[in-house]
Amino acid sequence: MALARFVVRARRAAGLQGSVTVLVTGSRELQALNSRFRGKDKPTDVLSFAPMPGLVSGLAGDIAISAETAAQNARHLGHSPAQEIKILALHGILHLAGYDHESDRGTMARKEIRLRKSLGLPSGLIERNGLRASPGCSGKEPPSELRTARSPRKR
């Protein structure tokens, strides 16, 4: 329940309208999703999926997070896996809100740093990667024909 409450707070703080579903799963499933929706057959930490416009009312999108990668990052960075999952969820929420750190010249990075601090989180993905793209982060949407079938949901 703590993650669900955090997602609601983060969504509101980011100005994102609609509900967000979060799937926390293993690296193998994230790799499969990354391959299917992005054409990149490699593990990743977080994926964001915007809904197809007009398909589902009130849905902001879906986020998939690798629990294994979150645990590894947390150990390396000295905070809890729960905090790392929240960092990844915030990053995904910002993508759903339309931010793209690969092309926005630091706008998403600044927003993530500000929200991370206001939400009481340790350093975020962009900040700890020197304000550049997270190596596995997906800011991209899957092709529209794949978005019609709902993206990953919390189980």
Residue frames as a rotation matrix with the C-alpha (Angstrom) as fourth column:
MET 1
0.549 0.836 0.000 0.00
0.836 -0.549 0.000 0.00
0.000 0.000 -1.000 0.00
ALA 2
0.212 -0.545 -0.811 2.89
0.308 -0.750 0.585 2.40
-0.927 -0.374 0.009 0.60
LEU 3
-0.799 -0.514 0.313 3.75
0.427 -0.118 0.897 2.31
-0.424 0.849 0.314 -3.11
ALA 4
-0.136 0.839 0.527 0.14
0.938 -0.062 0.342 2.98
0.319 0.540 -0.778 -4.11
ARG 5
0.689 0.366 -0.625 -0.01
0.610 -0.759 0.227 6.02
-0.391 -0.538 -0.747 -1.79
PHE 6
-0.215 -0.860 -0.462 3.32
0.240 -0.505 0.829 7.26
-0.947 0.067 0.315 -3.10
VAL 7
-0.701 -0.028 0.713 2.20
0.709 0.076 0.701 6.94
-0.074 0.997 -0.034 -6.72
VAL 8
0.409 0.897 0.165 -0.89
0.891 -0.432 0.142 9.04
0.199 0.089 -0.976 -5.99
ARG 9
0.584 -0.262 -0.768 1.26
0.318 -0.797 0.513 11.73
-0.747 -0.544 -0.382 -4.31
ALA 10
-0.498 -0.867 0.007 3.86
0.287 -0.157 0.945 11.68
-0.819 0.472 0.327 -7.09
ARG 11
-0.363 0.460 0.810 1.22
0.926 0.083 0.368 11.77
0.102 0.884 -0.456 -9.83
ARG 12
0.721 0.671 -0.170 -0.40
0.691 -0.713 0.116 14.82
-0.043 -0.201 -0.979 -8.25
ALA 13
0.332 -0.687 -0.647 2.96
0.189 -0.623 0.759 16.52
-0.924 -0.374 -0.077 -7.69
ALA 14
-0.697 -0.620 0.360 3.84
0.421 0.053 0.906 15.98
-0.580 0.783 0.224 -11.36
GLY 15
-0.394 0.637 -0.662 0.50
-0.632 -0.711 -0.308 17.38
-0.667 0.297 0.683 -12.48
LEU 16
-0.943 0.025 -0.332 -0.48
-0.233 0.660 0.714 14.11
0.237 0.750 -0.617 -14.14
GLN 17
-0.157 0.969 0.191 -4.21
-0.964 -0.108 -0.242 13.54
-0.214 -0.223 0.951 -14.54
GLY 18
0.498 0.470 -0.729 -5.67
-0.641 0.766 0.057 10.03
0.585 0.439 0.682 -14.40
SER 19
0.815 -0.136 0.564 -4.73
-0.383 0.603 0.700 6.80
-0.435 -0.786 0.439 -12.71
VAL 20
0.035 -0.876 -0.482 -1.39
-0.913 0.167 -0.371 5.06
0.406 0.453 -0.794 -12.98
THR 21
0.981 0.171 0.093 -0.88
-0.194 0.904 0.381 1.32
-0.019 -0.392 0.920 -12.65
VAL 22
0.101 -0.993 0.062 2.47
-0.991 -0.106 -0.087 -0.07
0.093 -0.053 -0.994 -11.58
LEU 23
0.941 0.022 -0.339 3.86
-0.036 0.999 -0.037 -3.55
0.337 0.047 0.940 -12.18
VAL 24
0.170 -0.910 0.378 6.85
-0.974 -0.096 0.206 -4.49
-0.151 -0.404 -0.902 -10.02
THR 25
0.983 0.183 0.016 8.35
-0.169 0.936 -0.309 -7.63
-0.072 0.301 0.951 -11.49
GLY 26
0.423 -0.866 0.265 11.60
0.368 0.432 0.824 -9.35
-0.828 -0.251 0.501 -12.36
SER 27
-0.210 -0.650 -0.731 14.32
-0.488 -0.578 0.654 -8.35
-0.847 0.494 -0.195 -14.78
ARG 28
-0.822 -0.083 0.563 13.41
0.354 0.701 0.619 -11.15
-0.446 0.709 -0.547 -17.17
GLU 29
0.146 0.956 0.255 9.90
0.920 -0.036 -0.390 -9.75
-0.363 0.292 -0.885 -17.65
LEU 30
0.501 -0.030 -0.865 11.23
-0.070 -0.998 -0.006 -6.18
-0.862 0.064 -0.502 -18.05
GLN 31
-0.632 -0.763 -0.135 13.62
-0.263 0.048 0.964 -7.45
-0.729 0.645 -0.231 -20.70
ALA 32
-0.562 0.500 0.658 10.74
0.775 0.597 0.208 -9.14
-0.289 0.627 -0.723 -22.51
LEU 33
0.539 0.791 -0.290 8.66
0.656 -0.610 -0.444 -5.95
-0.528 0.049 -0.848 -22.36
ASN 34
0.129 -0.601 -0.789 11.62
-0.311 -0.780 0.544 -3.86
-0.942 0.175 -0.287 -23.49
SER 35
-0.836 -0.438 0.330 12.13
0.109 0.457 0.883 -6.19
-0.538 0.774 -0.334 -26.43
ARG 36
-0.272 0.832 0.484 8.44
0.929 0.358 -0.092 -6.30
-0.250 0.425 -0.870 -27.37
PHE 37
0.674 0.708 -0.212 7.61
0.661 -0.706 -0.256 -2.62
-0.331 0.032 -0.943 -27.06
ARG 38
0.653 -0.482 -0.584 10.96
-0.387 -0.875 0.291 -0.92
-0.652 0.037 -0.758 -27.75
GLY 39
0.931 -0.293 -0.219 12.79
-0.067 0.451 -0.890 -3.45
0.360 0.843 0.400 -29.89
LYS 40
0.008 -0.941 0.340 15.66
-0.805 -0.208 -0.556 -3.55
0.593 -0.269 -0.759 -27.37
ASP 41
0.712 0.250 -0.656 16.36
0.021 0.926 0.376 -7.08
0.702 -0.282 0.654 -26.15
LYS 42
-0.515 -0.843 -0.156 18.13
0.262 0.018 -0.965 -6.13
0.816 -0.538 0.212 -22.95
PRO 43
-0.047 0.485 -0.874 17.19
0.995 0.100 0.002 -5.66
0.089 -0.869 -0.487 -19.29
THR 44
-0.372 -0.014 0.928 16.03
0.101 -0.995 0.025 -2.26
0.923 0.103 0.372 -18.10
ASP 45
-0.961 -0.058 -0.272 14.97
0.275 -0.050 -0.960 -0.67
0.042 -0.997 0.064 -14.83
VAL 46
-0.313 0.885 -0.344 11.71
0.169 -0.305 -0.937 1.10
-0.935 -0.351 -0.054 -15.67
LEU 47
-0.857 0.191 0.478 9.33
0.479 -0.043 0.877 1.31
0.188 0.981 -0.054 -18.62
SER 48
-0.527 0.727 -0.441 6.44
-0.129 -0.581 -0.803 3.75
-0.840 -0.366 0.400 -19.04
PHE 49
-0.782 0.362 0.507 3.45
0.621 0.381 0.685 3.14
0.055 0.851 -0.523 -21.28
ALA 50
-0.754 0.582 -0.305 1.05
-0.497 -0.808 -0.316 5.93
-0.431 -0.086 0.898 -22.18
PRO 51
-0.164 0.763 0.625 -2.46
0.364 0.635 -0.681 4.74
-0.917 0.116 -0.382 -23.03
MET 52
-0.699 0.048 0.714 -3.69
0.705 -0.124 0.698 4.98
0.122 0.991 0.053 -26.57
PRO 53
-0.937 0.331 -0.115 -5.56
-0.294 -0.921 -0.257 8.31
-0.191 -0.207 0.960 -26.82
GLY 54
-0.263 0.952 -0.158 -9.29
-0.947 -0.224 0.230 7.88
0.184 0.210 0.960 -26.33
LEU 55
-0.386 0.080 -0.919 -9.05
-0.164 0.974 0.154 4.15
0.908 0.210 -0.363 -25.57
VAL 56
-0.059 0.306 -0.950 -9.44
0.891 0.446 0.088 4.22
0.451 -0.841 -0.299 -21.79
SER 57
0.371 0.290 0.882 -10.90
-0.029 -0.946 0.323 7.19
0.928 -0.145 -0.343 -19.96
GLY 58
0.855 0.034 0.518 -9.17
-0.482 -0.317 0.817 8.33
0.192 -0.948 -0.255 -16.80
LEU 59
0.753 -0.651 0.090 -5.96
0.566 0.712 0.416 6.34
-0.335 -0.263 0.905 -17.31
ALA 60
0.685 -0.606 -0.405 -2.66
-0.602 -0.784 0.154 8.22
-0.411 0.138 -0.901 -17.35
GLY 61
0.294 -0.580 -0.760 -0.66
-0.705 0.405 -0.582 5.10
0.646 0.707 -0.289 -18.13
ASP 62
0.994 -0.022 -0.106 1.25
0.074 0.848 0.524 2.11
0.079 -0.529 0.845 -16.85
ILE 63
0.255 -0.952 0.166 4.72
-0.930 -0.289 -0.227 1.69
0.264 -0.097 -0.960 -15.39
ALA 64
0.912 -0.104 -0.397 6.77
0.158 0.982 0.106 -1.51
0.379 -0.160 0.912 -15.14
ILE 65
0.409 -0.769 0.492 9.69
-0.891 -0.452 0.033 -1.69
0.197 -0.452 -0.870 -12.70
SER 66
0.250 -0.439 -0.863 12.34
0.031 0.894 -0.447 -4.35
0.968 0.085 0.237 -12.24
ALA 67
0.958 0.117 0.262 12.49
-0.259 -0.042 0.965 -5.28
0.124 -0.992 -0.010 -8.55
GLU 68
0.630 -0.777 -0.009 15.85
0.761 0.614 0.207 -6.98
-0.155 -0.137 0.978 -9.13
THR 69
-0.081 -0.655 0.751 17.41
0.680 -0.588 -0.438 -3.89
0.729 0.475 0.493 -10.69
ALA 70
0.521 0.344 0.781 15.88
-0.278 -0.796 0.537 -1.70
0.807 -0.497 -0.319 -7.98
ALA 71
0.984 -0.167 -0.055 17.41
0.120 0.408 0.905 -3.90
-0.129 -0.898 0.422 -5.27
GLN 72
0.261 -0.941 0.214 20.82
0.963 0.237 -0.129 -3.82
0.071 0.239 0.968 -6.95
ASN 73
-0.012 -0.208 0.978 20.70
0.317 -0.929 -0.193 -0.03
0.948 0.307 0.077 -7.37
ALA 74
0.805 0.408 0.431 19.57
-0.261 -0.409 0.875 0.41
0.533 -0.816 -0.223 -3.77
ARG 75
0.783 -0.585 -0.213 22.47
0.570 0.535 0.623 -1.67
-0.251 -0.609 0.752 -2.44
HIS 76
-0.030 -0.840 0.542 24.94
0.942 -0.206 -0.267 0.25
0.335 0.502 0.797 -4.60
LEU 77
-0.180 0.032 0.983 23.55
0.155 -0.986 0.060 3.67
0.971 0.163 0.172 -3.63
GLY 78
-0.901 -0.338 -0.271 22.96
0.277 0.032 -0.960 2.97
0.333 -0.941 0.065 0.06
HIS 79
-0.540 0.788 0.296 19.21
-0.833 -0.449 -0.324 3.26
-0.123 -0.421 0.899 0.37
SER 80
-0.367 0.457 0.810 16.32
-0.193 0.814 -0.548 0.79
-0.910 -0.358 -0.211 0.59
PRO 81
-0.880 0.137 0.455 14.81
0.465 0.443 0.766 -1.13
-0.097 0.886 -0.454 -2.33
ALA 82
0.123 0.986 -0.113 11.47
0.939 -0.152 -0.309 0.48
-0.322 -0.069 -0.944 -1.46
GLN 83
0.238 -0.107 -0.965 12.97
-0.009 -0.994 0.108 3.94
-0.971 -0.018 -0.238 -1.93
GLU 84
-0.795 -0.594 -0.123 14.52
-0.157 0.005 0.988 2.86
-0.586 0.804 -0.097 -5.23
ILE 85
-0.518 0.696 0.497 11.17
0.852 0.474 0.222 1.56
-0.081 0.539 -0.839 -6.48
LYS 86
0.468 0.682 -0.562 9.66
0.623 -0.706 -0.338 4.94
-0.627 -0.192 -0.755 -5.61
ILE 87
-0.227 -0.634 -0.739 12.47
-0.257 -0.693 0.673 6.73
-0.939 0.343 -0.006 -7.50
LEU 88
-0.946 -0.120 0.300 11.77
0.221 0.435 0.873 4.55
-0.235 0.893 -0.385 -10.54
ALA 89
-0.078 0.989 0.125 8.01
0.973 0.103 -0.208 5.13
-0.218 0.105 -0.970 -10.19
LEU 90
0.350 0.153 -0.924 8.54
0.178 -0.979 -0.094 8.92
-0.920 -0.132 -0.370 -10.07
HIS 91
-0.662 -0.665 -0.345 10.73
-0.260 -0.228 0.938 8.72
-0.703 0.711 -0.022 -13.15
GLY 92
-0.779 0.431 0.456 8.04
0.625 0.592 0.508 6.74
-0.051 0.681 -0.731 -14.97
ILE 93
0.227 0.891 -0.393 5.35
0.818 -0.393 -0.419 9.19
-0.528 -0.226 -0.819 -13.88
LEU 94
-0.026 -0.302 -0.953 7.32
-0.185 -0.935 0.302 12.08
-0.982 0.184 -0.031 -15.33
HIS 95
-0.963 -0.259 0.077 7.54
0.008 0.258 0.966 10.25
-0.270 0.931 -0.246 -18.65
LEU 96
-0.361 0.905 0.224 3.77
0.931 0.363 0.034 9.72
-0.051 0.221 -0.974 -18.55
ALA 97
0.359 0.454 -0.815 3.40
0.487 -0.837 -0.252 13.46
-0.796 -0.306 -0.522 -17.89
GLY 98
0.957 0.101 0.272 5.19
0.290 -0.317 -0.903 14.10
-0.005 0.943 -0.333 -21.18
TYR 99
0.561 -0.821 -0.108 8.77
-0.691 -0.536 0.484 14.70
-0.455 -0.196 -0.868 -20.09
ASP 100
0.935 -0.340 0.105 11.63
0.342 0.775 -0.532 13.19
0.099 0.533 0.840 -22.10
HIS 101
0.640 -0.731 -0.238 15.14
-0.111 -0.394 0.912 13.59
-0.761 -0.557 -0.333 -20.70
GLU 102
-0.032 -0.672 0.740 16.65
0.778 0.448 0.440 12.45
-0.627 0.590 0.509 -23.99
SER 103
-0.263 -0.024 0.965 15.44
0.880 -0.415 0.229 15.57
0.395 0.909 0.131 -25.79
ASP 104
0.667 0.733 0.134 14.31
0.617 -0.644 0.453 18.24
0.419 -0.219 -0.881 -23.31
ARG 105
-0.035 -0.805 0.592 17.67
0.171 -0.589 -0.790 19.83
0.985 0.074 0.158 -22.42
GLY 106
-0.857 -0.470 -0.210 17.35
0.221 0.033 -0.975 19.18
0.465 -0.882 0.076 -18.70
THR 107
-0.307 0.814 0.494 13.71
-0.739 -0.531 0.416 20.07
0.600 -0.237 0.764 -18.10
MET 108
0.609 0.546 -0.575 12.83
-0.117 0.779 0.616 16.59
0.785 -0.308 0.538 -16.86
ALA 109
-0.197 -0.776 -0.599 16.00
0.643 0.359 -0.676 16.41
0.740 -0.518 0.429 -14.78
ARG 110
-0.853 -0.116 0.509 15.19
-0.207 -0.820 -0.534 19.65
0.479 -0.561 0.675 -12.99
LYS 111
0.105 0.975 0.196 11.60
-0.792 -0.037 0.609 18.57
0.601 -0.219 0.768 -12.40
GLU 112
0.488 0.050 -0.871 12.68
0.215 0.961 0.176 15.15
0.846 -0.273 0.458 -11.11
ILE 113
-0.590 -0.770 -0.245 15.21
0.489 -0.098 -0.867 16.67
0.643 -0.631 0.434 -8.70
ARG 114
-0.679 0.404 0.612 12.62
-0.592 -0.795 -0.132 19.13
0.434 -0.452 0.779 -7.38
LEU 115
0.394 0.910 -0.130 9.95
-0.676 0.383 0.630 16.44
0.623 -0.160 0.766 -6.95
ARG 116
0.142 -0.429 -0.892 12.38
0.399 0.850 -0.345 13.95
0.906 -0.307 0.292 -5.47
LYS 117
-0.861 -0.498 0.102 13.31
0.147 -0.435 -0.889 16.44
0.487 -0.750 0.447 -2.78
SER 118
-0.452 0.755 0.476 9.70
-0.835 -0.545 0.072 17.42
0.314 -0.365 0.877 -2.06
LEU 119
0.587 0.681 -0.437 8.70
-0.517 0.731 0.445 13.73
0.623 -0.035 0.782 -1.85
GLY 120
0.517 -0.427 0.742 11.62
-0.786 0.106 0.609 12.89
-0.339 -0.898 -0.281 0.45
LEU 121
0.969 -0.163 0.187 13.53
0.222 0.905 -0.362 10.62
-0.110 0.392 0.913 -1.93
PRO 122
0.111 -0.987 -0.120 17.29
0.186 -0.098 0.978 10.16
-0.976 -0.131 0.173 -2.36
SER 123
-0.483 -0.396 -0.781 18.96
-0.573 -0.532 0.624 11.01
-0.662 0.749 0.030 -5.68
GLY 124
0.552 0.816 0.173 16.99
-0.295 0.385 -0.875 10.11
-0.780 0.432 0.453 -8.77
LEU 125
0.544 -0.260 0.798 17.84
0.656 0.724 -0.212 8.41
-0.522 0.639 0.565 -12.04
ILE 126
0.746 -0.235 0.624 18.76
0.432 -0.542 -0.721 11.45
0.507 0.807 -0.303 -14.05
GLU 127
0.810 -0.417 0.413 20.62
-0.569 -0.730 0.378 13.20
0.144 -0.541 -0.828 -11.24
ARG 128
0.477 -0.659 0.581 22.82
-0.288 0.507 0.812 10.23
-0.830 -0.555 0.052 -10.40
ASN 129
0.351 -0.346 0.870 23.60
0.836 0.533 -0.125 9.70
-0.421 0.772 0.477 -14.09
GLY 130
-0.609 -0.708 -0.357 24.93
0.513 -0.695 0.504 13.22
-0.604 0.124 0.787 -14.43
LEU 131
-0.046 0.719 -0.694 21.72
-0.295 -0.673 -0.678 14.75
-0.954 0.173 0.243 -15.82
ARG 132
-0.617 -0.061 -0.785 21.71
-0.784 0.140 0.605 12.49
0.073 0.988 -0.134 -18.82
ALA 133
0.306 0.833 -0.462 19.47
-0.772 0.501 0.391 9.61
0.557 0.237 0.796 -19.82
SER 134
0.159 -0.141 0.977 19.26
-0.704 0.678 0.212 6.60
-0.692 -0.722 0.008 -17.57
PRO 135
-0.737 -0.609 -0.292 20.88
-0.614 0.423 0.667 3.75
-0.283 0.671 -0.685 -19.51
GLY 136
-0.912 0.384 0.146 17.85
0.410 0.876 0.255 1.49
-0.030 0.292 -0.956 -19.47
CYS 137
-0.473 0.770 -0.429 15.10
0.083 -0.445 -0.892 4.01
-0.877 -0.457 0.147 -19.06
SER 138
-0.561 0.378 0.736 12.30
0.825 0.180 0.536 4.06
0.070 0.908 -0.413 -21.56
GLY 139
-0.595 0.416 -0.688 10.91
-0.079 -0.882 -0.465 7.44
-0.800 -0.223 0.558 -22.32
LYS 140
-0.836 0.219 -0.503 9.41
-0.527 -0.066 0.847 6.06
0.153 0.973 0.171 -25.47
GLU 141
0.100 0.927 0.360 5.95
-0.777 0.299 -0.554 4.76
-0.621 -0.225 0.751 -26.03
PRO 142
-0.500 -0.179 0.848 5.42
0.285 0.890 0.356 1.38
-0.818 0.420 -0.394 -27.63
PRO 143
-0.986 0.164 0.018 4.17
-0.027 -0.269 0.963 1.52
0.162 0.949 0.270 -31.20
SER 144
-0.497 0.851 0.167 0.49
-0.862 -0.463 -0.206 2.47
-0.098 -0.247 0.964 -31.35
GLU 145
0.136 0.590 -0.796 -0.59
-0.604 0.686 0.406 -0.94
0.785 0.425 0.450 -32.59
LEU 146
-0.422 -0.336 -0.842 0.94
0.413 0.755 -0.509 -2.48
0.807 -0.563 -0.180 -29.47
ARG 147
-0.978 0.068 0.195 -0.53
-0.199 -0.570 -0.797 0.11
0.057 -0.819 0.571 -27.13
THR 148
-0.180 0.979 -0.096 -4.05
-0.762 -0.077 0.643 -0.94
0.622 0.189 0.760 -28.05
ALA 149
0.416 0.158 -0.895 -3.51
0.421 0.839 0.344 -4.10
0.806 -0.520 0.283 -26.05
ARG 150
0.937 0.023 0.349 -3.11
-0.259 -0.624 0.737 -2.77
0.235 -0.781 -0.579 -22.52
SER 151
-0.021 -1.000 -0.001 0.38
-0.449 0.010 -0.893 -2.44
0.893 -0.018 -0.450 -21.23
PRO 152
-0.531 -0.257 -0.808 1.56
0.426 0.743 -0.516 -4.23
0.733 -0.618 -0.285 -18.07
ARG 153
0.319 0.700 0.639 -0.67
-0.423 -0.498 0.757 -3.92
0.848 -0.512 0.137 -15.05
LYS 154
-0.520 -0.422 0.742 -0.16
-0.843 0.115 -0.526 -4.47
0.137 -0.899 -0.416 -11.35
ARG 155
-0.285 0.383 -0.879 -0.97
-0.099 0.900 0.425 -8.04
0.953 0.208 -0.218 -10.40
